[in-house]
Amino acid sequence: MASAARFEAVAANTRGGLESELAIAIDPLVPTTPLIESLRALSNTFPDLPVSFSTEGLGGALRRLCSDSVSLAICLLLPAVPEDITAYPLIRIGMQPVVAPTHPLAQLNRPVTRSDLEPHVQLVLSDPVDPGQGNYGLASARLWRFVDLGRRVDFLLAGFGWCRMPEHLITGPKATGRLVSIDIVDDATPRDGLTIYAAHKRDRALGPAGRWLLDELRRHLPAQTVES
């Protein structure tokens, strides 16, 4: 009976113009914690609305948005916002270059230069469909590319290479001494972090729940900086 009632509620909402499902894509670098309260509010406001999430490699959220697989993406847009995308800045995430304390770069005990970095493996998070797309911040001659963020962290903690990591993901390992920051001379990565956007296609209007969530995110996350 409960399942039948829920099915009828979903059908009634759809007849009333509500999306039959809200599909959202999220980049792997996006922190979940700042989004939770807005998503909780979405669930309370539209309790019978099915919601699906996809989190793929870097670039996956934008690709799903452009293919109409999702209606809303929470993602990075580098180097610029595409012309066919409407995007709203939500949060900024700090990025830090880090290594395990046993790594040779950690033993220098001074700011590192590009010549210091070049011989060491750089662990790069890549687009699984187009690995050559979006190569930002490359500084080493030896690149190991990863699609899975968690796998890259495993290699990093094991002392195999260096990379730039979102600050909210390395607070714990740094506090316990499993990772240490390195200071790169003339580092091209923005000191104030990278912007996370809420985005939708310019020619595809959001449904009622999508618009509600976008407005809620923009109210709740006024382009704040996330560091932990």
Phi, psi and omega in degrees: 000318181296319179295319179296320180294320179294318178299318180294323179295318178297316180297319180295318178298319180295318177297331180276002176105353179287148177304143174289336176199144175255114181258126184233137175246138184231130176294149182295338180277352183285126176290138182281321188307313181295342183271341191302314185296322178293322179289325175296318178295324176299315180297322180288326182282324180234070189296338182258008181275119173291137179235133177238141179242144170230133175229111182242196177293175180305132181092347183294323182295315179294321180296318178294323178295315182292334180269004181067020175285334177226161178259340183221137178234140172249109195201168166280149175227089184242143000278349181206166178287124178300151185296332183268011182243134170261125188226145180233123179294133181249304184216161173241136179247130177288146179238135179231135170284130185221159175215166170288151182297342179273352183290145180305327180294330179287340183275351183291328179057039177199165174303140183261147180256173178299324179293331174292322185284325191308318183282353185258147180296128172256127182270109189251129174276122189238161173287124183292335181274320181227085184301335180277354181274139173069039178274092182249142176075022178286132183223350182253154175280342182248111183247128170246123187258138181233143171265324184268120182296319181297321178295321178297320178297321178303313179295319180299312180295333179279000179083015182260085177098178179227163175192170173267134183232147173300136185299328182291343180266349184244003180302312180296306179301326177289321180296328180266002177081011180278341175224150175227150178280149170240145180259115182264126179294130179055043179295129183281346180293131182306130181295330182270010172095185181249145182271132172260131183247154160262128189222148172216163180291139183297326184262012179231103184292143175288150173283179183303315181290321178297317178296319180298314181295319178300314179297320180295316179298318181291329176286318188279333184235077182284068179052044180283159178264132179251122181242348181204000000 
